[in-house]
Amino acid sequence: MNQKRKKQGLDKPQPTNVRPGDPPSPNQQIGIVSQSELFIGPIPPPEKLEQYAQIGPDVVDRIIKMAEQEQRHQQELESRAFVEDAKAFGRGQWFAFTIAILTLGLAGTLVILDKPIEAAFFGGAGILSLVGTFLQNRLLGESKHASDDKPPSQLRK
């Protein structure tokens, strides 16, 4: 008879509600139920906004104002980063030009001093540094334009 009860599942503990503070009985099973929600973006979905509106009359307005401020801040940071990148690019161009002029000037001086091997070395180094700088900038520019077509999630990887 006992085996018949086990096959029918009658020996399993039956779920019961336990009030906080009550000690569980030896054959009770206790479980925890958890629920979580996730939304992406600065503003919650409309259902949640309705729930926030029940907290107080200005809560929804404060949430929207906070999202607007965050968006303005993000745009300002991106604008600053763009300006700083442009300045750094300009400085790099000037440094490359200065180094090239100095090495070519040194090469010219070495030609005047009748040192053709050294002059060729410094002249070649000056020209190669200019060509290398412009090629590098061109390649970086092309890779940036190619990444403009990708979604933002792929750019971070």
C-alpha positions in Angstrom: 0.0 0.0 0.0 2.9 2.4 0.8 4.4 1.9 -2.6 1.1 2.7 -4.2 1.0 6.0 -2.3 4.5 6.8 -3.6 3.6 6.1 -7.2 0.6 8.4 -6.9 2.7 11.1 -5.4 0.8 11.2 -2.2 3.9 11.1 0.0 5.3 14.4 -1.4 5.1 17.3 0.9 2.2 19.6 0.0 2.8 23.3 -0.4 1.4 25.4 2.4 1.6 29.1 3.3 3.9 29.9 6.1 3.6 33.1 7.9 6.7 35.0 8.9 7.9 33.9 12.3 6.3 30.5 12.2 8.8 27.6 12.4 8.6 25.2 9.4 7.4 21.7 10.1 9.9 18.8 9.3 8.2 17.8 6.1 7.6 21.4 4.7 9.6 22.7 1.8 10.4 26.4 1.7 11.1 28.3 -1.5 11.7 31.8 -2.5 10.0 33.5 -5.4 11.9 36.4 -7.0 10.8 38.7 -9.8 12.9 41.3 -11.6 12.3 43.7 -14.4 14.7 45.4 -16.8 14.2 48.3 -19.1 16.8 50.0 -21.2 16.9 53.8 -21.5 16.7 56.8 -19.3 12.9 56.8 -19.1 10.9 53.8 -17.7 8.0 52.3 -19.8 4.6 54.0 -19.5 3.2 51.4 -17.1 6.0 52.1 -14.6 5.6 55.9 -15.1 2.0 55.5 -14.0 3.1 53.7 -10.9 5.7 56.4 -10.2 2.9 59.0 -10.7 1.1 57.4 -7.8 4.0 58.2 -5.5 3.7 61.9 -6.0 2.5 64.5 -8.5 6.0 65.7 -9.6 7.8 62.4 -9.7 7.3 61.7 -13.4 8.3 65.3 -14.3 11.5 64.8 -12.2 12.3 61.6 -14.0 11.9 63.2 -17.4 13.9 66.2 -16.4 16.7 64.0 -15.1 16.7 62.1 -18.5 16.9 65.4 -20.4 19.8 66.6 -18.3 21.6 63.4 -18.8 21.2 63.6 -22.5 22.4 67.2 -22.6 25.4 66.2 -20.5 26.2 63.2 -22.8 26.0 65.5 -25.9 28.3 68.1 -24.3 30.9 65.4 -23.5 30.8 64.1 -27.1 31.1 67.6 -28.4 34.1 68.3 -26.2 35.7 65.0 -27.2 35.3 65.9 -30.9 36.9 69.3 -30.4 39.8 67.8 -28.4 40.4 65.1 -31.1 40.5 67.8 -33.7 43.1 69.8 -31.7 45.2 66.7 -31.1 45.1 65.9 -34.8 46.2 69.5 -35.7 49.1 69.3 -33.1 50.2 66.0 -34.6 50.3 67.6 -38.1 52.4 70.5 -36.9 54.8 68.3 -35.0 55.2 66.0 -38.1 55.8 69.1 -40.3 58.4 70.5 -37.8 60.3 67.3 -37.6 60.3 66.9 -41.4 61.6 70.5 -41.9 64.3 70.0 -39.3 65.5 66.7 -40.8 65.4 68.1 -44.3 67.3 71.2 -43.1 69.9 68.9 -41.4 70.2 67.0 -44.7 70.7 70.2 -46.6 73.4 71.3 -44.1 75.1 67.9 -44.5 75.1 68.2 -48.3 76.8 71.6 -47.9 79.4 70.0 -45.6 80.1 67.4 -48.3 78.6 64.4 -46.3 76.3 62.8 -48.9 75.6 59.5 -47.1 74.5 61.2 -43.9 72.5 63.8 -45.9 70.7 61.0 -47.8 70.0 59.2 -44.5 68.5 62.3 -42.8 66.7 63.5 -46.0 65.2 60.0 -46.5 64.1 59.9 -42.9 62.5 63.3 -43.2 60.6 62.4 -46.3 59.6 59.0 -44.9 58.3 60.5 -41.7 56.1 62.9 -43.7 54.8 60.2 -46.0 54.2 57.8 -43.1 52.3 60.5 -41.1 50.0 61.2 -44.1 49.4 57.6 -44.9 48.7 56.8 -41.2 46.1 59.6 -41.1 44.5 58.5 -44.3 44.2 54.9 -43.1 42.8 56.0 -39.7 40.3 58.3 -41.5 39.1 55.5 -43.7 38.7 53.1 -40.8 36.7 55.7 -38.9 34.4 56.2 -41.9 34.0 52.4 -42.2 32.9 52.2 -38.5 30.3 54.9 -39.0 28.1 52.3 -40.8 28.2 49.9 -37.8 25.7 50.0 -35.0 27.1 51.5 -31.7 27.0 48.0 -30.0 29.6 46.8 -32.5 31.9 49.8 -32.1 32.7 49.1 -28.5 34.0 45.6 -29.1 
